[in-house]
Amino acid sequence: MITYFVVQSFTLGSKGAFLADIPLQATGPDHALRLAERLAATKVGVIAFSRSGDLATGEFEDATVLFMSGDLPSDVAEAMAA
């Protein structure tokens, strides 16, 4: 089993639409938290999460939110709230 730690930030486009920035892979939960907190100062929204699974079978657990800040696209916010 492997666990990925990802930080996804968002900016607003010229017409007010959310634009996903390039996701950043972190080395662990502390690193993800530090990256997310730093990005939260300049981005409209940031979410950091982890996801564990088995690469051989392709089966992964639901994401675990580590950090959430600012405004997020409604589909992301709804998925993380569920």
Buried (B, 14 or more C-beta within 10 A) or exposed (E): EEEBBBBBBBEEEEEEEBEEBEEBEBEEBEBBBBBBBEBBEEBBBBBBBBBBBEEEEEEBEEBBEBBBBBEBBEEBBEBBEE
